[in-house]
Amino acid sequence: MENSHGDTDLVVLGAGPGGYAAAFRAADLGLRVTLVERYPTLGGVCLNVGCIPSKTLLHAAKVLDDAASFAAHGIRFGPPEIDLDALRAWKNEVVTGLANGLVGLAERRKVRVVQGIGTFTSPSELRVEHSDGNSRETISFAKAIIAVGSRPVRLKLLPDDPRVLDSTGALRLDAVPPRLLIVGGGIIGAEMATIYAALGSRVTIVEMLDRIVGEADPDLVRPLAKRLGERCEAILIGAKVESAAATDEAISVVIRDSDGESRTLQFDAVLVSVGRRPNGGDIGADAAGVAVDDAGFIRVDERLTTNVPHILAIGDVTGNPMLAHRAAHQGKVAAEIAAGKKVAFDARAIPAVAYTDPEIAWVGITEQQAKASGVAIDKGVFPWSASARALGVARSEGLSKLLFDRTTKRLIGAGIVGAHAGDLISELTLAIEMGADADDIGLTIHPHPTLSETVGMAADMVAGTVVDLYIRPKKTTPT
């Protein structure tokens, strides 16, 4: 059965963090909005099978690790009893509660929500195959925002077997495999290793690069690599999977290590975490005249406009970094553009966070990027071993690092590794946006004792005014 729905001012294809932000902001600006989503609930990949369930399980992992590690400080617990059904139910409860909240927000704004898979049939029409599988409808629109996100990359060399998982399958938490191989040691791989190692899996990570979380600077990754290395069966860097085969007993995997030697290992499950692929090629974009490159990306300008002036695109499908908060910010901007406002997406800095233990967060230019591009920097690093708060919570392995342009003196990059790094990075993102220098940050009074004051102390390292560490005083010219 096919129905034709009346005209809408704006159709938003995809209800992830970017899509629902765009739909809600557009409705607040007075547009008639239709929001199309393939998942049974709003929130997209992030809420349903990504950011939110992973962070929920990462918190559970942290509780387990904290309880075990505090034995060295005089508080000892018995072995934990993990009720996987209850843990899964709590994770699902968090997701459902947030999803229901989004439904309520859509209803209050009178955003029409259509559940199904949408594809363009012309530059002004979208056909939706309803989730019930029995009906479809065509939606005509004046403007559109594409927010269809991305999906995990699959490896063809791995067998088609239910024991071969992507991040979506891993977050269902159907079971805790005794032996787990994680292929790919980026942010998602490291987060999954943190979860499953805490739950009891013997985890092996295979990563082709020379370190895990290769996007971040080596000094930020080092504390995580050390802590995660103590909890995993093995972390094989500079290694790759050559082949794999499924047997009744296990997944047999041939791994070539950094020395070029190959060996065969047996695993109860394999989690593939080698990146994500944009969904731009799955929406009939050619029927709308929207250009999609071979990788599936849709290119946009600073006003988030595609090559078709009345169709915009946001989020993962527009390129890296594939981050939910980038998509959400773009979504609000795109809605304002669709409503006729003269605005543009002009973020100076977009923070990234690995919610591992310890967390790693960075923003702006990294130190390795600065060296590669020849940008002269002044660097301030404050080790958390000199932080009263870090010592008081038994997490002194961290550090806070600030990078200032040597010519302009302004902050252009920052990185933090340690507990709550993801929360601490926001101050430095704002500092980059505001064009702050070392004095601006160092002269801002941070509460004591906190982890946040390590940010001010890192700035003091550059300004030469730090008192919690000794550095050789800078020579001054007599007046």
C-alpha positions in Angstrom: 0.0 0.0 0.0 1.4 3.4 -0.9 0.2 6.8 0.4 1.2 10.3 -0.6 1.7 12.7 2.3 1.2 16.4 2.0 4.0 18.9 1.4 6.5 19.5 4.3 8.8 22.5 4.6 11.7 20.3 5.6 12.3 16.6 5.6 15.2 15.3 7.7 16.5 11.8 6.7 18.0 10.2 9.8 17.2 10.8 13.5 20.6 10.5 15.1 22.2 13.3 17.2 22.5 15.5 14.1 19.1 14.6 12.6 16.9 15.1 15.6 18.8 18.3 16.5 18.1 19.6 13.0 14.4 18.6 13.1 13.8 20.1 16.6 15.6 23.3 15.9 13.8 23.7 12.6 10.5 23.2 14.3 11.4 25.8 16.9 12.0 28.2 14.0 8.5 27.6 12.6 9.1 25.1 9.9 6.8 22.1 9.3 9.2 19.2 9.8 9.1 15.5 8.9 11.7 13.3 10.5 12.4 9.9 8.9 14.3 7.2 10.9 15.0 3.5 10.1 15.4 2.5 13.7 12.3 1.7 15.8 13.2 4.6 18.1 14.8 8.0 17.6 18.5 8.6 18.4 20.1 6.7 15.5 23.2 4.6 15.9 24.6 6.8 18.8 21.7 6.2 21.1 20.5 2.8 20.0 23.7 0.8 19.3 26.7 3.2 19.8 27.6 6.1 22.1 25.1 5.6 24.9 25.1 1.8 25.4 28.9 1.8 25.2 29.3 4.5 27.8 26.8 2.7 30.1 28.8 -0.5 29.9 32.1 1.4 30.2 30.8 2.8 33.5 30.1 -0.8 34.7 33.7 -1.7 33.7 35.1 1.2 35.7 33.2 0.1 38.8 34.7 -3.4 38.4 38.2 -2.0 37.8 38.1 0.5 40.6 36.9 -2.1 43.1 39.7 -4.4 42.1 42.5 -1.8 42.0 41.7 -0.4 45.5 42.8 -3.5 47.1 46.3 -2.0 47.1 45.0 0.9 49.2 43.4 -1.1 51.9 39.8 -1.7 50.7 39.2 -5.3 49.4 36.1 -6.8 48.0 35.3 -10.4 47.1 35.1 -11.6 43.5 32.3 -9.8 41.7 29.1 -11.6 40.7 28.1 -10.4 37.3 24.4 -10.8 36.4 24.6 -10.3 32.7 20.8 -10.2 32.3 20.5 -7.4 34.8 23.4 -5.5 33.4 21.9 -5.8 29.9 18.5 -4.7 31.2 20.0 -1.6 32.8 21.8 -0.7 29.6 18.6 -1.1 27.7 16.6 0.9 30.3 19.0 3.8 29.8 18.6 3.7 26.0 14.8 3.3 26.2 14.5 6.2 28.6 16.4 8.6 26.4 14.6 7.4 23.3 11.2 8.0 24.9 12.4 11.5 25.9 13.1 12.2 22.3 9.7 11.0 21.2 8.2 13.4 23.7 10.3 16.3 22.4 9.2 15.6 18.9 5.5 15.5 19.9 5.7 18.8 21.7 7.3 20.4 18.7 4.7 18.8 16.3 7.5 17.1 14.3 6.0 14.3 12.3 8.1 11.1 12.8 8.0 8.4 10.1 9.7 5.1 10.8 11.2 3.4 7.8 13.9 3.5 5.1 13.9 6.6 3.0 15.2 7.0 -0.5 15.0 10.0 -2.8 13.0 9.6 -6.0 13.5 13.2 -7.2 15.0 16.5 -6.0 11.7 17.1 -4.2 10.4 13.7 -3.1 11.3 11.0 -0.7 9.9 7.5 -0.7 9.7 5.8 2.7 9.4 2.0 3.0 7.6 1.7 6.4 9.2 -0.4 9.1 6.1 -2.6 9.2 7.1 -3.9 5.7 3.5 -3.6 4.5 3.3 0.0 3.3 5.1 2.9 1.9 4.6 6.6 1.4 6.0 9.5 -0.7 6.8 12.7 1.0 7.2 15.9 -1.0 9.4 18.6 0.5 10.7 22.1 -0.1 14.1 21.4 1.6 15.9 18.4 2.9 18.7 17.6 5.4 20.5 14.3 4.9 21.7 12.9 8.2 22.1 9.2 7.5 25.3 8.6 9.3 27.6 5.6 8.8 28.0 1.9 9.5 30.8 -0.4 10.6 33.3 -1.6 8.0 33.3 -5.3 7.4 36.3 -7.5 6.7 35.8 -10.0 3.9 38.5 -12.2 5.1 36.5 -13.1 8.2 33.9 -15.9 8.0 30.2 -15.2 8.0 29.5 -16.5 11.5 27.5 -15.2 14.4 30.6 -15.2 16.5 32.1 -12.5 14.3 30.8 -9.2 15.7 30.8 -5.6 14.9 30.4 -2.9 17.6 26.6 -3.2 17.3 26.7 -6.9 18.1 29.2 -6.5 20.9 27.0 -3.9 22.6 24.0 -6.3 22.7 26.0 -8.1 25.4 24.6 -11.5 24.5 27.5 -13.2 26.3 31.0 -12.7 27.6 33.3 -14.8 25.4 36.2 -16.4 27.3 38.6 -15.6 24.5 37.9 -12.4 22.5 39.9 -11.0 19.5 39.4 -7.4 18.7 40.6 -6.4 15.3 41.5 -2.7 15.3 42.8 -0.8 18.3 41.3 2.6 17.6 38.9 4.4 19.9 36.0 1.9 19.5 38.3 -1.1 19.8 40.0 0.2 22.9 36.6 1.0 24.5 35.4 -2.5 23.7 38.5 -4.0 25.2 38.0 -2.0 28.3 34.5 -3.3 28.7 35.1 -7.0 27.9 38.3 -7.3 29.9 36.6 -6.0 33.0 33.7 -8.4 32.4 36.1 -11.3 32.3 37.1 -12.0 28.7 40.7 -12.7 27.9 41.1 -10.0 25.3 43.7 -9.8 22.4 43.9 -6.7 20.3 45.4 -6.7 16.8 46.3 -3.2 15.5 48.2 -2.5 12.3 49.7 0.8 13.5 52.5 1.2 16.0 50.1 1.9 18.9 46.5 1.8 19.9 44.3 5.0 19.5 46.7 6.2 16.8 44.8 9.4 16.3 46.1 10.8 19.6 49.7 11.8 20.5 51.9 8.9 21.8 52.4 10.5 25.2 48.6 10.6 25.7 48.2 7.0 24.7 51.1 5.6 26.8 49.2 5.5 30.2 46.2 3.8 28.5 48.4 1.2 26.7 50.1 0.4 30.0 46.9 0.0 32.0 45.0 -1.9 29.2 48.1 -4.0 28.6 47.9 -5.3 32.2 44.2 -6.2 31.7 44.4 -7.8 28.2 45.8 -11.2 27.2 47.9 -9.4 24.5 48.0 -6.1 22.5 49.7 -6.9 19.2 50.8 -3.7 17.4 52.1 -3.6 13.9 50.2 -6.8 13.3 47.3 -7.9 11.0 44.9 -10.7 10.5 45.8 -12.8 7.5 42.9 -15.2 7.4 40.3 -16.8 9.6 38.1 -19.9 9.6 35.1 -21.0 11.7 35.0 -24.4 13.4 32.5 -25.8 15.8 34.8 -25.1 18.7 36.2 -21.6 17.8 37.2 -19.0 15.3 40.7 -19.9 14.1 42.6 -16.8 13.2 46.0 -16.5 11.5 47.8 -13.3 12.7 51.0 -11.9 11.3 53.0 -10.0 13.9 55.3 -7.0 13.6 58.3 -9.3 12.9 56.5 -10.9 9.9 55.9 -14.2 11.7 52.5 -15.8 11.4 50.7 -17.8 14.1 47.3 -19.4 14.5 45.2 -18.5 17.6 41.8 -19.7 18.7 39.0 -17.3 19.8 35.4 -17.7 21.0 34.5 -14.5 19.3 36.0 -11.9 17.0 35.0 -8.2 17.2 35.8 -6.1 14.1 36.5 -2.5 14.8 38.4 -1.1 11.8 36.4 2.0 11.1 33.1 3.2 9.7 31.7 3.7 6.2 29.3 6.5 5.3 25.8 5.7 4.2 25.6 8.3 1.3 25.4 5.6 -1.3 22.2 4.0 0.1 19.6 6.8 -0.1 19.0 7.2 -3.9 21.0 10.4 -3.9 21.4 10.3 -7.6 17.7 10.6 -8.1 17.9 13.9 -6.2 21.0 15.0 -8.1 23.1 14.9 -5.0 26.7 14.0 -5.7 28.1 11.1 -3.6 31.8 10.1 -3.9 33.0 6.5 -4.3 33.5 6.2 -0.5 29.9 7.2 0.2 30.6 10.8 1.4 28.5 13.8 0.5 30.6 17.0 0.1 29.1 20.2 1.6 30.2 23.8 1.8 30.5 26.0 4.9 26.7 26.3 4.9 26.3 22.5 4.8 24.8 22.7 1.4 25.3 19.9 -1.2 25.6 20.5 -4.9 21.8 20.8 -4.9 21.0 24.1 -3.2 17.9 23.1 -1.3 19.4 19.9 0.0 21.8 20.0 3.0 23.9 17.2 4.6 25.3 16.8 8.1 27.2 14.3 10.3 29.3 11.3 9.4 28.1 11.3 5.8 29.9 14.6 5.3 33.3 13.4 6.4 35.6 13.2 9.4 35.6 13.4 12.3 32.7 11.1 12.6 31.6 12.3 16.0 28.1 12.7 17.5 28.7 16.2 18.9 30.0 17.4 15.5 26.7 16.1 13.9 24.5 17.7 16.6 26.2 21.1 16.1 25.9 20.8 12.4 22.3 19.8 12.8 21.3 23.0 14.5 23.2 25.1 12.0 21.6 23.3 9.1 18.2 23.9 10.5 18.9 27.6 10.8 20.1 27.7 7.2 17.0 25.9 6.0 15.0 28.5 7.9 16.7 31.3 6.0 19.2 32.5 8.6 22.6 33.7 7.4 24.8 31.3 9.4 27.6 28.8 8.7 29.3 25.9 10.3 32.6 27.4 11.5 33.9 25.4 14.4 37.5 26.2 15.2 38.0 23.0 17.2 36.1 19.7 17.6 37.1 17.6 20.6 37.6 13.8 20.5 37.4 11.5 23.4 38.3 7.8 24.0 36.1 6.8 27.0 38.6 4.1 28.1 40.3 3.9 31.5 42.1 6.2 31.7 40.2 8.4 29.2 42.0 10.2 26.5 40.7 13.6 25.1 42.2 16.0 22.6 41.2 19.0 20.6 42.7 21.2 17.9 46.1 20.4 16.4 48.0 17.4 17.9 51.7 17.6 18.7 52.5 15.1 15.9 50.4 17.2 13.4 52.2 20.3 14.4 55.6 18.6 13.8 54.5 17.2 10.5 53.2 20.6 9.2 56.1 22.6 10.6 54.0 24.7 13.0 56.3 26.2 15.8 54.7 25.6 19.2 55.3 26.2 22.8 54.3 23.2 24.9 53.2 23.0 28.5 52.8 19.6 30.1 51.7 19.1 33.7 52.1 15.5 35.0 49.3 14.4 37.3 51.9 12.8 39.6 52.2 16.4 40.9 48.4 16.8 41.3 47.0 16.5 44.8 43.6 15.5 43.4 45.0 12.8 41.1 47.1 11.4 44.0 44.0 11.5 46.3 42.0 9.4 43.9 44.9 7.0 43.1 45.0 8.0 39.5 48.3 9.8 39.1 49.2 8.3 35.6 47.6 11.2 33.7 48.9 14.4 32.2 47.5 17.6 30.8 49.2 19.1 27.7 48.7 22.5 26.0 50.1 23.6 22.7 50.4 27.3 21.9 51.3 28.9 18.5 54.8 30.4 19.0 53.9 33.4 16.8 50.4 34.3 18.0 50.8 32.9 21.5 47.3 31.5 21.3 46.2 28.0 22.2 45.9 25.8 19.1 45.8 22.3 20.6 45.5 20.4 23.8 45.4 16.8 25.1 44.6 15.1 28.4 44.9 11.6 29.5 43.5 10.5 32.9 40.3 10.2 34.8 37.4 12.4 33.4 39.6 13.7 30.6 36.5 13.9 28.4 34.9 16.3 30.9 38.0 18.4 31.3 38.6 19.0 27.5 35.7 21.3 27.2 37.5 24.2 28.8 40.3 23.9 26.3 37.9 23.7 23.4 36.4 27.0 24.6 39.8 28.4 25.0 40.7 27.7 21.4 37.3 29.1 20.2 38.0 32.3 22.2 41.6 32.7 21.1 43.0 32.3 24.6 46.7 32.5 25.4 48.7 30.9 28.3 48.0 33.9 30.6 44.3 33.7 29.9 44.2 30.1 31.0 46.8 30.3 33.8 45.2 33.4 35.4 41.8 31.8 35.5 41.4 30.6 39.0 40.7 26.8 39.1 39.3 25.2 42.3 41.7 23.2 44.4 42.1 20.4 44.7 40.7 19.3 41.3 41.8 17.6 38.2 40.8 20.8 36.3 43.6 22.8 37.9 46.1 20.7 36.0 44.9 22.6 32.9 45.9 25.9 34.5 49.2 24.5 35.7 50.0 23.3 32.2 49.5 26.9 31.0 51.7 28.1 33.9 54.4 25.8 32.6 54.5 27.8 29.3 54.1 31.2 31.1 57.0 30.2 33.4 54.8 30.9 36.5 54.2 27.3 37.7 54.8 26.7 41.5 53.7 23.1 41.9 56.8 22.0 39.9 60.3 23.4 39.6 61.3 24.7 36.2 64.4 26.7 35.5 63.3 30.4 35.6 63.3 32.2 32.3 66.0 34.8 31.8 64.6 38.3 32.0 66.1 41.5 30.7 66.9 44.0 33.4 64.9 47.2 33.3 
